[in-house]
Amino acid sequence: MNEAYIKIGHPLALRRDVLKSALETTRLLREYETYKRLRKEKVDRIKALKLLMNDIKIDLGILQEKYLPPLHENKIEEKVKKMQPKKTPEVKSDLERLGLELKDIENKLREL
């Protein structure tokens, strides 16, 4: 067996650096585990919220069927038709509009 030995300068400093990096790695692993746990909790809570929302939709549908009067869509459509705005007069061409503005200006000048 060929064994080779290398002299390490400042072995205590090297050992200290290795231990520091091991501690830092352990701290990072602990934080990562915390992150994974929180992420799993978040996913679980979102799933629970979706189930709760589905239950609420179902219950709301049951309440609407049992206790609320039926909605008459025809009456609503008639009201909407009545409330529609009146049609605006047709837009005149630029030449006609300018002619009307000229007449207005002439009338104002006559009054002065």
C-alpha positions, 0 to 999 in steps of 0.5 A: 500500500502506498500511503502518502502523507501531506502536512497541513499548515494550521490544522486547528484553523482548518478543523475550525473551518470544517466545523463551522461549515458543518454547523452552517449546513445543519442550520440550512437543512433545518431551515429547509425542513421548516420550509417544507413543513410550512409548504405542506401546511399551506397546501393542506389548508388550501385543499381544506378551503376548497372543500369548505367553499364547495360545501358553502356553494352546495348549501347556498344552492339548497337555501336558494331553492328552499327559501328564496322565491324564483327569479323571473328573468323575463321581468328583469329583461323588460326592465333592462330594455326600458332603461336602455338609453335613447339613441343619439342623433346621427353624427353630422359630417365635418362640413355640416358641423363647421357650418353650424358653428359658423352660424352660431358665431355669426348670431353671437356677433349680431347680438353684440 
